[in-house]
Amino acid sequence: RRPDPPSAAGPRSLAWWPAAVSLAALAAALAGSALRPVWHDELYTLVLARLPLPELVAALRVDSGPPLHYLLCHLLYLVAGWGEGSAFGTLAVRLPSVLAFAALPWVVWLGARSSPAARFWGPLLSVSWLPMLYFATEARAYALLALVNALVWILGPSLIARGRGAAVGFAFLAACLPLLHYTGLISLAYLPALAFGLERRHRPRLLLAVAAASLPALAW
């Protein structure tokens, strides 16, 4: 007989597991961020982060990227500050990607309530894809986009079912998708598919939340 997965004793017995996986992911991403040379797209992020806000917005108007990740890096610059060419600045603008990568195991663990085995393997698999580790070490929006996608797709149905307040939180997260990267428009367009896993009475709330989430991207 094959042994049961370590999670079979129940979810509470494995409450330490997502923390352990997250700490390992955090250590790997921090090490990669510290060792990896800065590259062209990150240089652009570093330059924009140090611009005054009106100039930053004006630059983004002629660039192909949406604003949210650049605004977050600008906020980090206002808080921490760094000089041109600073290694600290490079690490600072990579920090959102590092933290998003480390948060992924928690989101997967929270979403796998009905399956102890999924609560064990899910967090580990979420950070085992090497391209995701690569994205976690650079000052681009991809790791944050992965985290927000995980939040809306894994936790979204329960947020919609909880009521109006939680649905507002869902709409906020969904609105972040296309504002982080334009490929987030694809995820946003697919979100109505969550209705298949909802009770019929909750489906109008989902559709209203998705419609509201589309407005900031349309405005931009």
C-alpha positions in Angstrom: 0.0 0.0 0.0 1.3 3.4 -0.9 1.8 5.8 2.1 -0.6 8.6 2.4 0.7 12.1 1.5 2.0 14.0 4.5 -1.1 16.2 4.3 -3.5 13.4 5.0 -3.6 14.1 8.7 -5.7 17.2 8.0 -5.2 20.9 7.0 -4.3 22.1 10.5 -1.4 19.6 10.8 0.1 21.2 7.7 -0.4 24.9 8.6 3.4 25.2 8.7 3.8 23.9 5.1 2.9 27.0 3.1 5.1 29.0 5.4 8.0 26.7 4.8 7.5 26.7 1.0 7.1 30.5 1.0 10.3 31.0 2.9 12.2 28.8 0.5 10.7 30.6 -2.4 11.6 34.0 -0.8 15.2 32.9 -0.3 15.5 31.7 -3.8 14.0 34.8 -5.3 16.1 37.2 -3.1 19.3 35.3 -4.1 18.4 35.5 -7.7 17.5 39.2 -7.5 20.8 40.0 -5.8 23.0 38.0 -8.2 21.2 38.6 -11.6 22.6 41.5 -13.7 20.1 44.2 -14.6 18.8 44.1 -18.2 17.3 46.6 -20.6 13.6 46.5 -19.6 14.5 46.8 -16.0 16.7 49.8 -16.7 13.5 51.4 -18.2 11.6 50.6 -15.0 14.4 52.1 -12.9 14.4 55.3 -14.9 10.7 55.7 -14.8 10.5 55.0 -11.0 12.7 58.0 -10.3 10.7 60.5 -12.4 8.2 62.9 -10.9 4.7 61.5 -11.1 3.4 63.8 -14.0 6.5 62.9 -16.1 6.0 59.2 -15.3 2.4 59.3 -16.4 3.4 61.2 -19.6 6.1 58.7 -20.4 3.6 55.8 -20.0 1.2 57.4 -22.3 3.6 56.8 -25.2 4.9 53.4 -23.9 3.2 50.1 -24.5 2.9 49.2 -20.8 0.0 49.8 -18.4 0.8 51.9 -15.3 0.3 49.9 -12.2 3.7 48.2 -11.8 5.5 51.4 -12.7 3.5 53.4 -10.1 4.3 50.8 -7.5 8.0 51.1 -8.2 7.7 54.9 -8.1 6.1 54.5 -4.6 9.0 52.4 -3.5 11.4 55.1 -4.8 9.5 57.7 -2.8 9.8 55.6 0.4 13.4 54.3 0.0 15.1 56.5 -2.5 18.2 55.5 -4.4 20.8 57.1 -6.7 21.3 56.4 -10.4 23.0 53.1 -11.0 22.4 52.0 -7.4 22.4 48.2 -6.7 19.9 48.9 -3.9 17.6 50.5 -6.4 17.7 47.5 -8.6 16.8 45.2 -5.7 14.1 47.6 -4.5 12.2 47.5 -7.8 12.6 43.8 -8.0 11.1 43.4 -4.5 7.4 43.3 -5.6 8.2 40.4 -7.9 10.0 38.6 -5.1 7.2 39.0 -2.6 4.5 38.0 -5.2 6.4 34.8 -5.9 6.7 34.1 -2.1 3.0 34.7 -1.7 1.8 32.2 -4.3 2.1 29.1 -2.1 -0.3 30.7 0.4 -2.9 31.5 -2.2 -2.8 27.9 -3.5 -2.9 26.5 0.0 -6.0 28.6 1.0 -7.8 27.6 -2.2 -7.2 23.8 -1.7 -9.5 23.4 1.3 -11.3 20.3 0.1 -8.2 18.2 -0.7 -5.4 17.6 1.9 -3.1 16.3 -0.9 -3.7 19.4 -2.9 -2.8 21.5 0.1 0.5 19.7 0.3 1.5 19.5 -3.4 -0.2 22.7 -4.6 2.1 25.2 -2.8 5.2 23.3 -3.9 4.2 23.1 -7.5 3.2 26.8 -7.6 6.8 27.8 -7.2 8.5 24.9 -9.0 8.2 26.2 -12.5 11.6 27.7 -13.4 10.3 30.5 -15.6 8.3 31.8 -12.7 11.4 31.9 -10.6 13.0 33.8 -13.4 10.2 36.3 -13.4 10.4 36.6 -9.6 13.9 38.0 -9.9 13.2 40.9 -12.3 11.6 44.3 -12.1 8.7 43.5 -14.4 5.1 42.8 -13.8 4.9 39.1 -14.6 5.2 37.7 -11.0 2.6 40.2 -9.7 0.3 39.3 -12.6 0.6 35.6 -11.7 -0.2 36.3 -8.0 -3.3 38.4 -8.9 -4.4 35.7 -11.4 -4.1 33.1 -8.6 -6.1 35.3 -6.2 -9.0 35.9 -8.6 -9.2 32.4 -10.1 -8.6 30.4 -6.9 -10.2 32.6 -4.3 -12.6 34.6 -6.5 -15.6 32.3 -6.3 -15.6 32.3 -2.5 -15.2 36.1 -2.5 -18.2 36.5 -4.8 -20.3 34.2 -2.7 -19.5 36.0 0.6 -21.4 39.1 -0.3 -21.2 42.6 -1.7 -18.1 43.7 0.3 -16.0 40.8 -0.7 -17.2 41.2 -4.3 -15.8 44.7 -4.3 -12.4 43.2 -3.2 -12.7 40.8 -6.1 -13.5 43.6 -8.5 -10.4 45.5 -7.3 -8.1 42.5 -7.8 -9.6 41.9 -11.3 -9.1 45.5 -12.2 -5.4 45.1 -11.4 -4.9 42.5 -14.1 -4.9 44.7 -17.2 -3.3 47.5 -15.3 -0.3 45.3 -14.6 0.1 43.9 -18.1 -2.0 44.0 -21.2 -2.1 40.2 -21.2 -4.2 40.6 -18.1 -7.0 41.6 -20.5 -7.3 38.0 -21.5 -7.7 36.8 -17.9 -10.3 39.6 -17.3 -12.2 38.5 -20.4 -12.3 34.9 -19.1 -13.5 35.7 -15.6 -17.2 35.3 -16.3 -16.4 31.6 -16.7 -16.3 31.5 -12.9 -20.1 31.6 -13.0 -20.1 27.9 -13.8 -18.9 27.2 -10.3 -21.3 29.6 -8.5 -24.8 29.2 -7.4 -27.2 31.0 -9.8 -28.1 33.7 -7.3 -24.4 34.8 -7.2 -23.8 35.0 -10.9 -25.2 38.5 -11.4 -22.8 39.7 -8.7 -19.9 38.2 -10.5 -20.8 39.7 -13.9 -21.3 43.1 -12.2 -17.9 42.9 -10.5 -16.2 41.9 -13.8 -17.9 44.8 -15.6 -16.7 47.2 -12.9 -13.2 45.8 -13.1 -13.1 46.6 -16.8 -13.6 50.4 -16.3 -10.1 51.4 -15.1 -8.5 49.7 -18.1 -10.9 51.4 -20.4 -10.2 54.7 -18.9 -6.5 54.2 -19.2 
